[in-house]
């Protein structure tokens, strides 16, 4: 008897499905969306300056320190050239230190050149020598400061552009630090 009741309940609950009216053809695809969606990722168009900044990328710590040391000891825009910034400011230091050095050398030779009259004072080149020495000092100091400090500002601009574009920013840097009686070493993740 249970079997008959079960079959009747099953027959009542189930039935033959009738055909339903359908759509003609396949469902239409949704309209294409821009990729990535607006407000996320890259803006519609980057300015040429932003494109160049993004292609150059960040200046590494090694380039910053090496460029600063070259600017200090060699000068003439070599530090900026190592950092890839010769076209921005390096040429200024090459030209400035070059002209200043030439003026200093001219003044030096004019200052110590033989005088036609031994009784007269021959200090015709003192102005060139002093101005050249002052120029070399100013341009070397300015170039050294620029080589040590400007990469930081450049890297900030690159990171800000990457953040605006939605590009992930991270760096892994090894470190060694003294801690009480021991030394700690590891990796630092910056993002």
C-alpha positions in Angstrom: 0.0 0.0 0.0 2.8 2.3 0.7 4.3 1.8 -2.6 1.0 2.7 -4.3 0.7 5.9 -2.3 4.3 6.8 -3.0 3.8 6.3 -6.7 0.5 8.4 -6.7 2.2 11.2 -4.8 5.1 11.2 -7.2 2.7 11.2 -10.2 0.7 14.1 -8.8 3.8 16.2 -7.9 5.4 15.6 -11.3 3.9 16.2 -14.6 4.7 16.6 -18.2 6.4 19.9 -18.9 4.7 21.9 -21.6 6.7 23.8 -24.2 7.3 27.4 -23.4 7.7 30.2 -26.0 11.4 31.0 -26.4 13.5 33.8 -27.9 14.5 33.8 -31.5 18.2 32.9 -31.9 20.9 33.1 -29.3 20.9 35.7 -26.6 22.6 39.0 -27.6 26.0 39.7 -26.1 26.2 42.8 -23.8 27.8 45.8 -25.4 31.6 45.9 -25.1 33.0 47.6 -22.0 36.3 49.5 -22.0 39.1 47.6 -20.4 40.0 48.3 -17.7 36.7 49.9 -16.6 36.7 53.7 -16.2 38.2 54.9 -12.9 40.4 51.9 -12.6 43.8 51.4 -14.0 45.1 53.5 -16.8 43.5 56.8 -17.7 42.3 57.1 -21.3 45.5 58.8 -22.4 48.8 59.7 -20.7 50.6 62.9 -21.5 54.0 62.6 -23.3 55.8 63.7 -20.1 54.0 61.0 -18.0 54.8 58.4 -20.7 58.5 59.3 -20.6 58.5 59.3 -16.8 56.9 55.9 -16.7 59.3 54.5 -19.3 62.4 55.8 -17.4 61.2 54.3 -14.1 62.8 54.8 -10.8 66.4 55.7 -10.1 68.0 52.9 -8.0 69.7 53.4 -4.7 73.0 52.4 -6.3 72.6 55.0 -9.0 71.8 57.6 -6.5 74.8 57.0 -4.3 77.2 56.3 -7.2 76.0 59.4 -9.1 76.4 61.5 -6.0 79.9 60.3 -5.4 80.8 60.9 -9.0 79.3 64.4 -8.9 81.4 65.1 -5.8 84.8 63.8 -7.0 84.6 64.1 -10.8 81.9 66.6 -11.5 81.0 68.0 -15.0 77.6 66.3 -14.9 78.9 62.7 -14.6 76.7 62.0 -11.6 73.6 63.0 -13.4 74.7 61.0 -16.5 74.9 57.8 -14.3 71.4 58.5 -13.0 70.0 59.0 -16.5 69.4 62.7 -15.9 72.1 64.3 -18.1 69.5 65.8 -20.4 67.7 67.4 -17.4 70.5 69.0 -15.4 73.7 67.3 -16.2 74.5 69.4 -19.2 74.2 72.6 -17.0 77.0 71.3 -14.7 79.1 70.2 -17.7 78.8 73.6 -19.3 79.1 75.6 -16.0 82.1 73.7 -14.7 83.8 73.7 -18.1 83.5 77.4 -18.6 84.5 78.1 -15.0 87.6 75.8 -15.3 88.6 77.5 -18.5 88.3 81.0 -16.9 90.3 79.8 -13.9 93.1 78.4 -16.1 93.2 81.5 -18.2 93.4 83.7 -15.0 96.1 81.5 -13.6 98.4 81.8 -16.7 97.7 85.5 -17.0 98.4 86.0 -13.3 101.8 84.3 -13.4 102.9 85.3 -16.9 106.1 87.1 -17.2 105.8 90.9 -17.0 107.5 93.0 -19.6 108.6 95.4 -16.8 109.9 93.8 -13.7 108.9 96.8 -11.6 105.2 96.8 -12.5 102.7 94.6 -10.9 101.2 91.9 -13.2 97.9 90.8 -11.8 95.8 91.0 -15.0 94.4 87.5 -14.6 93.3 87.8 -10.9 89.7 88.5 -11.9 89.4 85.5 -14.2 91.1 83.2 -11.7 88.8 84.2 -8.8 85.6 84.1 -10.9 86.7 80.7 -12.3 87.5 79.3 -8.9 84.2 80.6 -7.5 82.3 79.2 -10.5 83.9 75.7 -10.1 83.1 75.7 -6.4 79.4 76.7 -6.9 78.8 74.3 -9.8 80.5 71.4 -8.1 78.5 72.0 -4.9 75.2 72.4 -6.7 75.9 69.3 -8.9 76.7 67.2 -5.8 73.5 68.3 -4.0 71.5 67.7 -7.1 72.9 64.2 -7.6 72.1 63.2 -4.0 68.7 64.8 -3.6 66.9 65.0 -7.0 66.6 61.2 -7.5 64.4 61.1 -4.4 62.0 63.6 -5.9 62.1 61.8 -9.3 61.2 58.5 -7.6 58.3 60.2 -5.8 56.9 61.4 -9.1 57.2 58.0 -10.6 55.5 56.3 -7.6 52.7 58.9 -7.6 52.1 58.3 -11.3 52.1 54.5 -10.8 49.6 54.9 -7.9 47.4 57.0 -10.1 47.5 54.4 -12.8 46.8 51.5 -10.4 50.2 49.8 -11.0 51.3 48.0 -7.8 54.3 49.6 -6.1 56.6 47.5 -3.9 60.2 46.9 -3.3 62.1 44.2 -1.4 65.3 45.5 0.2 67.7 43.6 2.4 68.7 45.1 5.7 71.1 44.6 8.6 70.4 46.3 11.9 72.0 46.1 15.3 69.6 45.0 18.0 70.9 45.1 21.6 73.7 42.5 21.8 73.0 40.8 18.4 72.6 41.8 14.8 69.4 41.3 12.9 69.2 40.8 9.1 66.3 40.2 6.8 64.2 41.5 4.0 62.1 44.7 4.1 59.0 44.9 1.9 58.0 48.5 1.0 54.6 49.2 -0.6 
